[in-house]
């Protein structure tokens, strides 16, 4: 299983002409059956997709429907155990708490790969490795 970070979901809905390669890659990733996410990712998606400064801003109804559609993927709840593990990971790797929470949600779901362009591509965080799906020209959904 591969864990998808918020940026994958945001690119999948982007209508920005400059992001169409990333949008196609994100849609390819989300068409696979081996992806999962967390409540945090869904929260971030909702907030970012509906923010007033977004050029292709979604209405509440559109964003809520989108969040509902992504519930088809296994989704890690925000639990006390995930939060405590994230605090430890934040300290150990000197990253933001929110990035650490992504890593720990992935770990809780049994994922060994997080697809994100926000964390360091190729970095291993105690058995959870980050891959930037938008680096290079790859469009292989199975990687």
C-alpha positions as CSV (number, residue, x, y, z in Angstrom):
1,X,0.0,0.0,0.0
2,X,1.1,3.5,-0.8
3,X,0.0,6.5,1.3
4,X,-1.0,9.7,-0.6
5,X,-0.3,13.1,0.8
6,X,-2.6,16.0,0.3
7,X,-0.7,17.4,-2.7
8,X,-1.6,14.3,-4.8
9,X,-5.4,15.0,-4.1
10,X,-5.0,18.7,-4.9
11,X,-3.3,18.1,-8.2
12,X,-6.0,15.6,-9.1
13,X,-8.6,18.4,-9.0
14,X,-6.4,21.1,-10.4
15,X,-7.6,23.0,-13.4
16,X,-4.4,25.1,-13.7
17,X,-3.0,24.7,-17.2
18,X,0.6,24.7,-15.8
19,X,-0.2,21.7,-13.5
20,X,-1.8,19.4,-16.1
21,X,1.2,16.9,-16.1
22,X,1.0,16.7,-12.4
23,X,-2.8,16.4,-12.5
24,X,-2.6,13.5,-14.9
25,X,-0.1,11.8,-12.7
26,X,-2.2,12.3,-9.6
27,X,-5.3,10.9,-11.4
28,X,-3.2,7.9,-12.5
29,X,-2.1,7.3,-8.8
30,X,-5.7,7.6,-7.6
31,X,-7.0,5.1,-10.1
32,X,-4.8,2.4,-8.5
33,X,-6.2,0.2,-5.8
34,X,-3.1,0.2,-3.6
35,X,-3.4,3.7,-2.1
36,X,-4.6,5.0,1.3
37,X,-4.8,8.2,3.2
38,X,-5.7,9.8,6.5
39,X,-8.3,12.0,8.1
40,X,-5.6,14.7,8.2
41,X,-5.1,14.5,4.4
42,X,-8.9,14.8,3.9
43,X,-9.0,17.8,6.3
44,X,-6.1,19.5,4.5
45,X,-7.8,18.8,1.1
46,X,-11.0,20.4,2.2
47,X,-9.3,23.5,3.7
48,X,-7.0,24.0,0.7
49,X,-9.7,23.3,-2.0
50,X,-12.1,25.9,-0.5
51,X,-9.7,28.7,0.5
52,X,-10.7,32.0,-1.0
53,X,-7.3,32.7,-2.5
54,X,-7.4,29.5,-4.7
55,X,-8.0,30.3,-8.3
56,X,-10.1,27.2,-8.9
57,X,-11.7,27.3,-5.5
58,X,-14.4,24.6,-4.8
59,X,-17.7,25.4,-3.0
60,X,-18.3,23.7,0.3
61,X,-20.7,21.2,-1.4
62,X,-18.1,20.3,-4.1
63,X,-15.4,19.8,-1.5
64,X,-17.6,17.8,0.8
65,X,-18.6,15.6,-2.2
66,X,-14.9,15.2,-3.1
67,X,-14.0,14.2,0.5
68,X,-16.8,11.7,0.4
69,X,-15.6,10.2,-2.9
70,X,-12.1,9.7,-1.4
71,X,-13.6,7.7,1.5
72,X,-13.3,4.7,-0.9
73,X,-9.6,4.4,0.1
74,X,-8.5,3.0,3.5
75,X,-8.3,6.0,5.8
76,X,-6.3,6.3,9.0
77,X,-8.1,8.0,11.8
78,X,-6.3,10.6,13.9
79,X,-5.7,8.7,17.2
80,X,-3.8,9.3,20.3
81,X,-1.3,6.6,19.3
82,X,-0.7,8.3,15.9
83,X,-0.3,11.7,17.6
84,X,2.2,10.4,20.1
85,X,4.2,8.6,17.5
86,X,4.1,11.7,15.3
87,X,5.5,13.8,18.2
88,X,8.4,11.3,18.5
89,X,9.0,11.3,14.8
90,X,9.0,15.1,14.6
91,X,11.7,15.2,17.3
92,X,13.8,12.4,15.9
93,X,13.9,13.6,12.3
94,X,13.5,17.3,13.0
95,X,10.5,17.8,10.7
96,X,7.2,19.5,11.2
97,X,4.6,17.8,13.4
98,X,2.2,17.7,10.4
99,X,4.7,15.9,8.2
100,X,5.4,13.5,11.0
101,X,1.7,12.8,11.5
102,X,1.5,11.9,7.7
103,X,4.4,9.5,8.2
104,X,2.8,7.9,11.3
105,X,-0.6,7.6,9.7
106,X,1.1,5.7,6.8
107,X,2.9,3.5,9.3
108,X,-0.3,2.7,11.2
109,X,-1.9,1.6,7.9
110,X,1.1,-0.6,7.1
111,X,2.4,1.5,4.3
112,X,6.1,1.6,3.6
113,X,5.8,4.4,0.9
114,X,4.4,7.9,1.2
115,X,3.8,9.7,-2.1
116,X,4.5,13.4,-1.5
117,X,6.3,16.3,-3.0
118,X,6.5,18.0,0.4
119,X,8.9,15.6,2.2
120,X,12.4,14.7,1.0
121,X,12.3,12.4,-2.0
122,X,14.0,9.1,-1.2
123,X,14.3,9.8,2.5
124,X,13.6,6.8,4.8
125,X,11.9,7.8,8.0
126,X,12.3,4.6,10.1
127,X,10.9,2.2,7.5
128,X,8.6,4.6,5.7
129,X,10.1,5.9,2.5
130,X,9.0,9.1,0.7
131,X,8.7,9.1,-3.1
132,X,7.9,12.3,-5.0
133,X,5.5,11.0,-7.7
134,X,6.0,14.3,-9.7
135,X,9.8,14.1,-9.9
136,X,11.0,13.4,-13.4
137,X,8.7,12.2,-16.2
138,X,7.5,8.9,-14.8
139,X,3.9,8.0,-15.2
140,X,4.1,4.5,-13.8
141,X,1.1,4.1,-11.4
142,X,2.5,0.8,-10.0
143,X,5.7,2.3,-8.5
